[in-house]
Amino acid sequence: MKAVVLQAENQFKIEEVHEPKLLKNNDVIVKVTKAAICGSDIHAKHGLIPGIAPGTIIGHEFVGVLEETGSEVTRFKPGQRVAVPAATWCGICRSCKRGEVQYCVNGGVWGGGEIFGKGLAGAQTSYVRVPYADTCLTRIPDNVPDDQAVFVGDVFSTGYHAAYEGKIQMGDTLVIFGCGPIALGALVSAWQFGPRQIFCVDMLDNRLALAEHYGAIPIDARQGNVVEQIREATGGEGTDVAIEAIGSPDTFQLALKSVRRGGMVSVVGLFPTAVEFPLNDLAYYGVRLSMGLGNLSRMDQLMSLLESGKVDLSPLISHTFSLDQALDAYELFENHKDRCIKVLLEP
């Protein structure tokens, strides 16, 4: 089968690879029907994520149909459509029992490295082995198309995590830095908590327009001082919550300066370099900070929002390519060409 494989010197290549086999009794094999390109795939290409070596199959956002199940898998059977999380978890370790599956000691990024495209063979291919199937998989309802279900395993889950960790209260105001897929996932999720007003900051017209489509007040970072614009819009106080969904040291500083005294900053962006944190100033200002990897264990609940029609993520999809065209898809995505938001691949 063909796959997008990381090469030396910051390159991807489409190569022939072996089809996966069941290795443990709790494994399944998923036939991929849709995969997506993520910004962290670009980070992997440029060597910014430790532990991803040349020869790795890339990709961690995907859905598909169960092809084969291990003998211990009881919740799923071949032929079912399933959404798969970006990283797996065992469900029985202390982190999982606490509900912090992103810190699972047997899976997850910090445990056994069980993230697709890092530790596990990735998803930009035709078949993928998925461990801990009963714990991690989510069924896709008949009325939810693959094009929307593909967001549940990362974009929607991580965006929801950002909003949840922001401790948004009914009537709050918040600002989201970024209007990329994760940020838009956070925007859609934030409305579930009943805020009064949401601002979204970006520099790309099509992304700002999409944030406005989802009910946010767009702030164009090219049109002057962002913090001043936010302060003016909130009567000088600042927002109750800020979400940093880019992974930029500059936008992190803006987020810290945009919240009110005692405000909350929720960070889900992945940073390629060290970031300064001015604790000497912020200790007096009372800013609270939440950061870390997204908790992916809410996939069933988020899928139900798609099933009910309360959330429609289809506007995030700007392009779809065949797997054979993956290198063209990456060139478009990485360089923000043709009003690109989210790119899907079809094996």
HELIX and SHEET records of a PDB file:
HELIX    1   1 GLY A   39  LYS A   45  1                                   7    
HELIX    2   2 ARG A   94  LYS A   97  1                                   4    
HELIX    3   3 VAL A  101  TYR A  103  5                                   3    
HELIX    4   4 ALA A  133  CYS A  136  1                                   4    
HELIX    5   5 ASP A  146  ALA A  149  1                                   4    
HELIX    6   6 VAL A  155  GLU A  165  1                                  11    
HELIX    7   7 PRO A  181  ALA A  190  1                                  10    
HELIX    8   8 TRP A  191  PHE A  193  5                                   3    
HELIX    9   9 ASP A  205  HIS A  213  1                                   9    
HELIX   10  10 VAL A  226  ALA A  233  1                                   8    
HELIX   11  11 PRO A  249  SER A  258  1                                  10    
HELIX   12  12 LEU A  279  TYR A  285  1                                   7    
HELIX   13  13 MET A  299  SER A  308  1                                  10    
HELIX   14  14 SER A  314  LEU A  316  5                                   3    
HELIX   15  15 LEU A  323  GLN A  325  5                                   3    
HELIX   16  16 ALA A  326  GLU A  334  1                                   9    
SHEET    1   A 2 LYS A   2  GLN A   7  0                                        
SHEET    2   A 2 GLN A  11  GLU A  16 -1                                        
SHEET    1   B 5 TYR A 127  VAL A 130  0                                        
SHEET    2   B 5 VAL A  28  ALA A  36 -1                                        
SHEET    3   B 5 GLU A  61  THR A  69 -1                                        
SHEET    4   B 5 ARG A  81  VAL A  84 -1                                        
SHEET    5   B 5 THR A 138  ARG A 139 -1                                        
SHEET    1   C 4 TYR A 127  VAL A 130  0                                        
SHEET    2   C 4 VAL A  28  ALA A  36 -1                                        
SHEET    3   C 4 LYS A 342  GLU A 346 -1                                        
SHEET    4   C 4 ILE A 317  SER A 322  1                                        
SHEET    1   D 2 ILE A 115  PHE A 116  0                                        
SHEET    2   D 2 GLY A 119  LEU A 120  1                                        
SHEET    1   E 6 ILE A 217  ASP A 220  0                                        
SHEET    2   E 6 GLN A 197  ASP A 202  1                                        
SHEET    3   E 6 THR A 173  PHE A 177  1                                        
SHEET    4   E 6 THR A 239  GLU A 244  1                                        
SHEET    5   E 6 VAL A 259  VAL A 267  1                                        
SHEET    6   E 6 ARG A 288  MET A 291  1                                        
END                                                                             
